[in-house]
Amino acid sequence: MTEPDTVALYVHWPYCARICPYCDFNVVRDRGRTEEQAALADAIVADMEAQAARLGARQLASIFFGGGTPSLMPPAYVSRVIRRARALFPGGGEIEITLEANPTDAEAARFAALAEAGVNRLSLGVQSLDDEALRFLGRNHSAGEAMRALELARTAFGRLSIDLIYARPGQTVAHWTDELNRAVDLGFEHISPYQLTIEPTTAFGRAFGRGTLVPPDEDLAADLYEATQTVLEARGFDAYEVSNHARGAAARSAHNLHVWRGGDYVGVGPGAHGRLTLDGVRTATVAHRGIADYLAGVTAGQPWREDQRFSPLEADEERLLLGLRTIEGVDASLIAAMGLTARAEDLSDQGLLAAHGARIAATARGRQVLDGVLRALLV
């Protein structure tokens, strides 16, 4: 469903005002790094130019600025990246250009300039509407700041998304249902609710290891997930992917859909991942994680710390893993070509997969236990 001559762009801006205790992304503190950031902006553009030359003629599908905290990126740098991307991959017309932002007052002050730079969709990392929960999550904004940021964002951007984190220690279904309904009342077209994941390398992971952080048990986590689906469906949102809900098809993230459909995307910036078709082979790219290493790598013409050429089977497995995250699912011919028809039929009999015309998708129950569904298919 993705045109073969299109390519999306992911830009990783690694700087954060504060490192959240649950975050395991490639991030660094944003303190006195003005010269480094200018050099990084230059390197990102140079990296993009080199990858475009290697790819040849492509049409730009979308741009996504992630991080880190890309709302800390000077708007002039954002504008430069967008203008160069459009020049390198022309003919895309109006495309979705998303930027992730935190709702601090300092970042919200940049919204108008970011919109003028070309950003037309803002993903606001609110995470919670409860001040106590925000303190627990290590966020550097309050619920009040989030409300002020939302009002500024409404005037600058035509499309708005909100991120929320649930399954927090001590959270009840009733409390989460109330918080989720209040978030819907704010008028976002897109909501991404994520269950809190405890990664071992984070501050939360270390607290969990010491026994000082106790997340909800599996039964409560499942109840919270089901409450999420029930509330959002009742309020007019479709769960078009495991953790993404939109008010109709037009509100879905075009960039994320491009990725989940198996489209090519260029990743630039420290630690950025990409997926490219090079010489007819699906190739996974990972940029150097360290900022200094990335800068040196771009200068040397070697921005990637690794690039893996997928075998046909590996490429098919990734298409299956990504596609079954969405309500679109995958083409039934892919299941057949991989020799998985009998396993898929067994999962359909269990109510975990369902056929829709020529496509096979996970059911609502199947998406709740998607890891198990995928293991049953592929292991």
Stockholm file with secondary structure:
# STOCKHOLM 1.0

chainA/1-379         MTEPDTVALYVHWPYCARICPYCDFNVVRDRGRTEEQAALADAIVADMEAQAARLGARQLASIFFGGGTPSLMPPAYVSRVIRRARALFPGGGEIEITLEANPTDAEAARFAALAEAGVNRLSLGVQSLDDEALRFLGRNHSAGEAMRALELARTAFGRLSIDLIYARPGQTVAHWTDELNRAVDLGFEHISPYQLTIEPTTAFGRAFGRGTLVPPDEDLAADLYEATQTVLEARGFDAYEVSNHARGAAARSAHNLHVWRGGDYVGVGPGAHGRLTLDGVRTATVAHRGIADYLAGVTAGQPWREDQRFSPLEADEERLLLGLRTIEGVDASLIAAMGLTARAEDLSDQGLLAAHGARIAATARGRQVLDGVLRALLV
#=GR chainA/1-379 SS CCCTTEEEEEEEECEESSCCTTCCSSCEECSSCHHHHHHHHHHHHHHHHHHHHHHCSCEEEEEEEEESCGGGSCHHHHHHHHHHHHHHSCCCCSCEEEEEECCCHHHHTTHHHHHHHTCCEEEEEEECSCHHHHHHTTCSCCHHHHHHHHHHHHHHCSEEEEEEEECCTTCCHHHHHHHHHHHHHTTCSEEEEEECCCCTTSHHHHHHHHTSCCCCCHHHHHHHHHHHHHHHHHTTCEEEETTEEESSGGGSCHHHHHHHTTCCEEEESTTCEEEEEETTEEEEEEECSSHHHHHHHHHTTCCEEEEEECCHHHHHHHHHHHHTTBTTCEEHHHHHHTTCHHHHHHHHHTTSEEEETTEEEECHHHHHTHHHHHHHHHC
#=GC SS_cons         CCCTTEEEEEEEECEESSCCTTCCSSCEECSSCHHHHHHHHHHHHHHHHHHHHHHCSCEEEEEEEEESCGGGSCHHHHHHHHHHHHHHSCCCCSCEEEEEECCCHHHHTTHHHHHHHTCCEEEEEEECSCHHHHHHTTCSCCHHHHHHHHHHHHHHCSEEEEEEEECCTTCCHHHHHHHHHHHHHTTCSEEEEEECCCCTTSHHHHHHHHTSCCCCCHHHHHHHHHHHHHHHHHTTCEEEETTEEESSGGGSCHHHHHHHTTCCEEEESTTCEEEEEETTEEEEEEECSSHHHHHHHHHTTCCEEEEEECCHHHHHHHHHHHHTTBTTCEEHHHHHHTTCHHHHHHHHHTTSEEEETTEEEECHHHHHTHHHHHHHHHC
//
